[in-house]
Amino acid sequence: MGLTALSTWAFPTPLRMGVVQAMNPDPFRGPWGGNQCRDSKSQPLRDCSCKGGSCLASVQYVEQFEDVLKHSCPKKIAGFFAEPIQGVGGSVQYPRGFMQKAYELVRERGGLCIADEVQTGFGRCGSHYWGFQNHDVIPDIVTMAKGIGNGFPIGAIVTTPEIAATLSQAEYSNTFGGNPLACSVGSAILDVIDEENLQANCAQVGDVFLKGLMELRDEFEIVGDVRGKGLMLALEFVENKATRKPLAAAEVNEIFELTRENGILVGKGGLYGS
């Protein structure tokens, strides 16, 4: 839980020894960002200062990230964890180019770059099999789960032989690690993803879904933002588009119940659950 930055998920106990959070580079709710910043067909309804293909918001968030490394971390760090698109964080997409520069800064300090693909992996983003590919970066470690199990409890870590070899420095045991049943399930699901072209389906159906959500955004004042890629999508409810103040929880819950009654199950995420 120490890696979880959302205050709504944090217990009032000291959980974050050795963990430092950086500013959330959110083009919709953050201090910088606008209608040219995301790698998505849907952009924030904010004016943007980006010009000539470069993302000014990305530069500003990188400066904040570097400031955290300089003033809140030692000269050598262990690693950097980031989801390619935030999941429970609210399906937040970072400004174009942010992850590339963040990886560079981390590696300059001897750190490893860890991509959390629990929600974005296995073709869900449509354009690529892995979310990190959308950022044109290569992580040192990739964590994964959910998508590889289709409901079966399974997780996995992929890394280089050199990094994996460090586990031999001490005794290590995992009660359920590598059990045959989990491996069989994961292998079968990987086959289904390929055989049924599920990545292409995520891209095709996701485009239709995203277009429909954008139409809702344009029609209703309480739909403040629509974002995502493939079937990693979200819309965010607000009181109005001008202030971006989160819609009251009671109203959000009412909408959730109405969608359920009409046969649609959706999940809440983000700091405000909206």
C-alpha positions in Angstrom: 0.0 0.0 0.0 3.0 2.3 0.4 3.0 2.8 -3.4 -0.6 4.0 -3.5 -0.7 7.8 -3.5 -4.5 8.3 -3.3 -5.4 9.6 0.1 -8.7 7.7 -0.1 -6.7 4.4 -0.1 -4.3 5.3 2.7 -4.7 4.2 6.3 -3.5 6.6 9.0 -0.4 4.5 9.7 3.2 5.0 8.5 3.2 2.9 5.3 5.6 4.8 3.0 9.1 4.3 4.4 11.5 4.7 1.5 8.7 5.6 -1.0 8.3 9.1 -2.4 5.4 10.1 -4.7 5.7 12.5 -7.5 3.1 15.0 -8.8 0.4 13.3 -10.9 0.9 14.5 -14.5 -2.8 14.8 -15.2 -3.7 17.0 -18.3 -7.3 17.3 -17.1 -7.0 18.0 -13.3 -3.4 19.0 -13.0 -2.0 22.5 -13.2 -0.9 21.9 -16.8 -2.4 20.3 -19.8 -4.8 20.8 -22.6 -6.3 19.7 -25.9 -3.1 18.5 -27.5 -1.4 16.6 -24.7 -2.8 13.1 -24.7 -2.1 10.1 -26.9 -5.9 9.7 -27.4 -8.6 10.7 -29.8 -10.2 12.4 -26.9 -8.5 15.4 -25.4 -9.2 17.6 -22.3 -11.5 20.6 -23.0 -8.7 23.0 -21.9 -6.7 25.5 -24.0 -3.2 24.2 -24.7 0.1 26.0 -25.1 1.8 23.1 -27.0 3.3 24.0 -30.3 5.2 22.3 -33.1 4.5 18.7 -31.9 6.2 19.3 -28.5 4.1 19.1 -25.3 4.7 22.0 -22.9 2.7 20.3 -20.2 5.0 17.3 -20.4 8.1 19.6 -19.9 6.5 21.2 -16.9 5.6 17.9 -15.2 9.0 16.5 -15.9 10.5 19.5 -14.2 8.4 18.8 -11.2 9.5 15.1 -11.3 13.1 16.1 -11.5 12.6 18.5 -8.5 11.2 15.6 -6.5 14.3 13.5 -7.3 16.6 16.3 -6.4 15.0 17.4 -3.1 13.2 14.3 -1.8 15.4 11.4 -2.9 19.0 10.3 -2.4 21.4 10.6 -5.3 20.9 6.9 -6.1 17.4 5.4 -6.1 16.0 1.9 -6.3 13.3 2.3 -8.9 10.3 4.1 -10.4 6.8 2.5 -10.5 4.2 3.8 -12.9 1.2 2.4 -14.7 1.1 3.3 -18.4 -2.4 4.6 -17.9 -3.5 4.9 -14.3 -6.2 2.4 -13.3 -7.7 3.1 -9.9 -6.1 6.5 -10.2 -8.9 7.4 -12.7 -7.6 6.1 -16.1 -5.3 9.1 -16.2 -3.2 9.5 -19.4 0.1 11.4 -19.0 1.2 14.1 -21.5 3.0 12.8 -24.5 6.7 12.3 -23.8 6.5 12.4 -20.0 7.3 8.7 -19.5 10.3 8.8 -21.8 11.9 11.6 -19.9 11.0 10.2 -16.5 12.7 6.9 -17.4 15.8 8.8 -18.4 16.0 10.7 -15.1 15.5 7.5 -13.1 18.2 5.6 -14.9 20.6 8.5 -14.5 20.2 7.9 -10.8 20.8 4.1 -11.1 17.1 3.2 -10.7 15.1 0.5 -12.4 11.9 1.4 -14.3 8.9 -0.8 -13.4 5.8 -0.8 -15.6 2.6 -1.9 -13.7 0.6 -3.6 -16.5 -2.1 -5.1 -14.2 -4.8 -3.1 -15.9 -3.3 -2.0 -19.2 -1.6 -5.1 -20.4 -2.6 -8.0 -22.8 -3.9 -5.8 -25.6 -6.5 -3.8 -23.6 -5.2 -0.5 -25.0 -5.8 -1.8 -28.5 -2.8 -0.2 -30.4 -0.2 -2.3 -28.5 -0.1 -5.5 -26.5 1.6 -3.6 -23.6 0.7 -0.2 -22.3 4.3 0.9 -22.0 4.7 0.5 -25.8 2.4 3.5 -26.2 5.1 5.6 -24.5 8.0 4.1 -26.6 9.9 3.0 -23.5 11.4 -0.3 -22.4 10.9 -1.0 -18.7 13.3 -3.1 -16.6 10.5 -5.0 -14.8 6.9 -5.6 -15.9 4.3 -6.6 -13.3 1.0 -8.2 -14.6 -2.2 -9.8 -13.3 -5.9 -9.8 -14.0 -5.7 -9.9 -17.8 -3.6 -13.1 -17.7 -6.1 -14.8 -15.5 -9.6 -13.8 -16.7 -10.9 -14.1 -13.2 -8.4 -16.7 -12.0 -6.1 -15.4 -9.3 -2.7 -15.2 -11.0 0.0 -12.6 -11.3 3.5 -12.6 -12.9 6.6 -10.6 -13.1 8.9 -10.3 -16.2 12.4 -9.0 -16.0 15.9 -9.5 -17.2 18.1 -12.5 -16.2 20.5 -10.1 -14.5 17.8 -8.6 -12.3 16.1 -11.9 -11.6 19.5 -13.3 -10.4 19.5 -10.9 -7.5 17.0 -13.1 -5.8 19.7 -15.7 -5.3 21.4 -13.3 -2.8 19.1 -14.7 -0.1 16.6 -17.5 0.4 13.3 -16.8 -1.4 10.1 -18.8 -1.3 6.6 -18.3 -2.7 3.9 -20.8 -1.6 1.9 -20.5 -4.8 4.7 -19.5 -7.2 4.8 -21.3 -10.5 2.0 -23.7 -9.5 0.9 -25.9 -12.5 -2.8 -24.9 -12.4 -2.1 -21.2 -12.6 0.5 -21.7 -15.3 -2.1 -23.7 -17.4 -4.8 -21.1 -17.0 -2.4 -18.3 -17.9 -1.1 -20.1 -21.0 -4.6 -21.0 -22.2 -5.7 -17.4 -21.9 -2.7 -16.1 -23.8 -3.8 -18.5 -26.6 -7.3 -17.2 -26.6 -6.1 -13.5 -26.7 -4.2 -14.4 -29.9 -6.7 -16.8 -31.5 -9.7 -14.5 -31.0 -7.8 -11.3 -32.0 -8.8 -9.7 -28.7 -6.3 -6.9 -29.1 -7.8 -5.9 -32.4 -11.2 -6.1 -30.9 -10.2 -3.8 -28.1 -9.0 -1.3 -30.7 -12.2 -1.6 -32.8 -14.8 -1.7 -30.1 -12.8 0.9 -28.0 -13.0 3.4 -30.8 -16.8 3.0 -31.0 -17.1 3.2 -27.3 -14.8 6.3 -27.1 -16.8 8.1 -29.8 -20.0 7.4 -27.9 -18.6 8.7 -24.7 -17.3 11.9 -26.4 -20.8 12.5 -27.7 -22.1 12.3 -24.1 -19.4 14.7 -23.1 -20.5 17.2 -25.8 -24.1 16.8 -24.8 -24.1 16.9 -21.0 -22.6 19.5 -18.8 -21.8 17.0 -16.0 -19.5 14.9 -18.3 -16.3 16.9 -17.9 -13.7 14.6 -19.5 -13.4 11.4 -21.6 -10.1 9.7 -21.9 -8.3 6.5 -22.7 -7.3 4.1 -25.4 -8.8 0.8 -26.6 -11.0 -0.5 -23.8 -9.0 1.3 -21.1 -11.5 4.2 -21.0 -13.1 6.5 -18.5 -15.4 9.5 -18.3 -15.3 11.9 -15.4 -18.4 13.5 -13.9 -18.2 17.2 -12.8 -20.7 19.8 -11.6 -19.8 21.9 -14.6 -17.1 22.0 -17.2 -15.9 25.5 -16.3 -14.8 24.7 -12.7 -14.3 20.9 -13.1 -15.5 20.5 -9.6 -16.3 16.8 -9.0 -19.9 15.8 -9.1 -21.3 15.1 -5.7 -21.0 11.5 -4.6 -24.7 11.0 -4.1 -25.3 12.0 -7.7 -22.5 9.8 -9.0 -23.9 6.9 -7.1 -27.4 7.5 -8.5 -26.0 7.4 -12.1 -24.2 4.2 -11.2 -27.4 2.6 -10.0 -29.2 3.7 -13.1 -26.6 2.1 -15.4 -26.7 -1.1 -13.4 -30.5 -1.2 -13.7 -30.1 -0.8 -17.5 -27.7 -3.8 -17.7 -24.4 -1.9 -17.6 -21.8 -2.4 -14.9 -19.2 0.3 -14.5 -16.5 0.9 -11.9 -15.5 4.0 -10.0 -12.0 5.4 -9.8 -10.0 8.5 -9.3 -9.4 10.5 -6.2 -13.0 11.7 -6.1 -14.6 8.4 -7.2 -16.3 10.3 -10.1 
